[in-house]
């Protein structure tokens, strides 16, 4: 039997640290539920000591998401460990993940500690974490630039102290695959008690080698890979979960290893993350890019028609990419709609189902065909819902050659109708100017992205916007066959997030 490599997903922690990828609690919970459907082994839900909101987000996931182990990250500091323990306490399976830097440059310039002090702190942190759970992971930050003798000492010591997983991170993306594989081999051969723990790796992509380094580590004996959906994360990102998983799945003959991941949920996980963060996947991205299974060359097309394996080493279906139309239309009933959602892996509350069904019926009236991608967008809108301070009531946008575009907009502000109109450089600009005036926002629009999420001239368009408000970035999305309406919904979604954050911040400050 092949080895089962654990997949430790850090999309909600390291991935969220990517500029512009921050998520609110509802979005983190929606993503965590999808990661559970993906069947990752561990969800690193956040850094509980970082902020009250991060603590609450981790605690929500610990209480409401079952299946994977729920981990909280913490520095090798008692108060951080206590906070992480409290956040993950409700989880059926919980892990404390503590870390301290071990490289000379980090110890000298960041920690201002001697190696022996770092070793003592690591041992003390693991022992303290073991008071709360028997699943403790220790990370030697910047392990690639750590002296190998010292790294072996630290690894042996934290395992003896109770760590069940020891992570060897390439924190700054410095390693080359052969070098990294050798480092893992040295640990496997030199640490006498290494058989009592799982060796993990966490590779950054600064040189574009995060996946290659992770796979080299697996070949050398590592039993866990830490990665993120779409490879998001600090700087150039992390090892891409979908690439690691499918490489192991496709080349099982070489690695004699696989994962427990439900690969048919990969595409949906990627799309959900994109919808939450607004970070669009490049078309030529492996596994989940729009061109990943596209073939234009005549030679390739001819080969595929004769035998798909000539130019496809994996099937689109294996990662959940299908071209099946949703067999539902404007005459379909609520029961059929609910059954289709369940077939696609969605479980909605009665309220979410009602709103999603109403959206579906409106869309079915406008389009000839409704695709699964359309349904994904509808469900994402409902499951990531936050209180609507602002919502679109009516919109009329007029644009003509030689005339200044003009928009008339009515929005609901806390249930009260407010109407206004404005000119702009285009219909979207005019719409946004009118909404900005009605909402009284002082935010600045920093990004505007349009995509078609299904084919044809009647495709539903999805618009992603980012706004900057009080030093924070908020992402909004809206979907509609009318791109101006989709744009308005995306802008209002971002404004609602900003308003929600302001309300929470005011609540935390107290009266």
C-alpha positions, 0 to 999 in steps of 0.5 A, a space after each residue: 500500500 502507498 504511504 498516505 501523505 497528510 495534507 495540512 491546509 494553511 489557506 486560512 492562516 498563511 494564505 490569508 496573510 497574502 495582501 488583499 486576501 483577508 477574510 471575515 469570519 463568515 468567509 473563513 467558515 465557508 472556506 473551512 467547510 469546503 476544505 472539510 469537503 475536500 478532506 484535507 487532514 488538517 485545517 490551520 484556521 488562524 493565529 488566535 493571539 493575533 486579534 480578537 477577530 482571528 480568535 473568534 474565527 478559529 473558535 467558530 471553525 473549531 465549533 462548526 467544522 468536523 472531519 479535519 483536525 483544527 489547528 491554531 498557530 502560536 509563537 513559543 510563548 505561554 500566553 500565545 499557546 493559552 490563547 490557541 488552546 482556548 480557540 481550538 478547544 471545541 474541536 473534536 480533533 484539535 492541534 496546537 502548532 507552535 514555532 520559533 526561529 532557529 536560523 542564525 540570522 533570525 536568532 541574532 537579529 529578530 529574536 536576539 537570543 542564543 541558540 541554547 535559549 531558543 532550544 529551551 524555549 522550544 522545549 518549554 513551548 511544546 511541553 506547555 502545549 501538551 497540557 491541552 492536547 496530545 496533538 502538538 506540532 512544532 515548527 523550526 522557522 527558517 529551517 533551511 538556513 538553520 545549521 543542520 546540527 542544531 536543527 537535528 538537536 531541536 528536532 530530537 528535543 521537541 519530539 522528546 518533549 511531546 511534539 507529534 509533528 515537526 515542521 521543517 519550513 522553507 520560510 523564505 523560499 530559498 531551497 533548491 529541491 535536491 538540497 531540500 530533499 537532502 536536508 529531510 534525509 539527514 533528519 530522517 537518518 540522524 534524529 534517533 527518535 524521528 520515528 515518534 513524529 511525522 516530519 512535515 514541510 512548509 515551502 514558500 514559492 519565492 523562487 517558484 520551487 515550493 511544489 518541487 521542494 515539497 515533493 522532494 521532501 516527500 521522496 525523502 521521507 516527509 509525511 505531511 505537506 503544508 500548502 494552500 489552495 491556489 498557492 496563495 500566501 505571503 510574498 510569492 505564496 506557498 506550495 499549491 495544494 492542488 499541484 502537490 495532491 495531483 502530482 502525488 496522485 498522478 505519479 503514484 508509481 514514482 512516489 509510492 505515496 498518495 493523499 486522502 484528499 477528495 480530488 473532485 472537490 479541487 476545482 470548487 475549492 479553487 473557485 470558492 477561494 477566488 470568489 472570497 478573495 477576488 484573487 483571480 487564478 492565472 489562465 495557465 495555472 496548473 490544475 485549476 487555470 482556465 487553460 489547464 485542460 484546453 487544447 488548441 493545437 491541431 496535433 493535440 486535438 487530433 490526438 485527444 480525439 483518438 485517445 485522451 491519454 495522448 495529451 492529458 495525464 489526468 482527466 478534468 473530471 478527476 479535479 471536479 471540472 465538468 461541462 455538464 449543464 444544470 438540468 434545471 430551468 425556469 419550470 423546475 421546483 424547489 425540491 429538484 433545485 435542493 436535490 441538485 445542490 446536494 448532488 454538488 455537495 452543498 448544504 444550505 439552511 432554509 433561509 439560504 435555500 430560499 434566497 438561492 432558489 429565488 436567484 436561480 429562478 430569476 437567472 433561469 428566466 434570463 438565460 437559455 442554459 444554467 451551468 454549475 459555475 452559475 450555481 456555484 456563484 449563487 451559493 457563494 453569495 448566500 453562504 458568505 452573506 453578511 448583514 446588508 446595510 446597503 442593497 440594490 433596489 433599482 438601476 438604470 444606466 444609459 450610455 450612447 455614442 457621443 453622450 455622457 453615460 448616466 446612471 439612476 440608482 435606488 439603494 436600500 440603506 438599512 431598509 430605507 430607500 435612497 435614490 440618486 443619479 450621476 454621470 461618469 466616464 462609462 455606465 459602471 463609473 456613473 453607477 459607482 458615483 451614484 452609489 458612493 454619494 448615496 452610501 456616504 462612503 469615503 472608500 477608494 476603489 482600488 481594483 475592478 475585474 470582470 469575468 464570464 463564468 460560463 460560455 456564450 453571449 448570455 453568460 453570467 458575468 462576475 465582477 470583483 472589486 476591491 476598495 480601500 477603507 481606513 487602511 484596510 482592503 475589502 473585496 466584493 463580488 457580484 454576479 448577473 448576466 447584466 455586467 452593470 448590475 453585477 458591478 453594482 452588486 460587487 461594489 455594494 458587497 464590498 461596502 457592506 463588508 467595510 461597514 460590517 468591519 466598522 460596526 464590529 470594531 466599534 463593538 469591540 471598543 465598547 461604549 
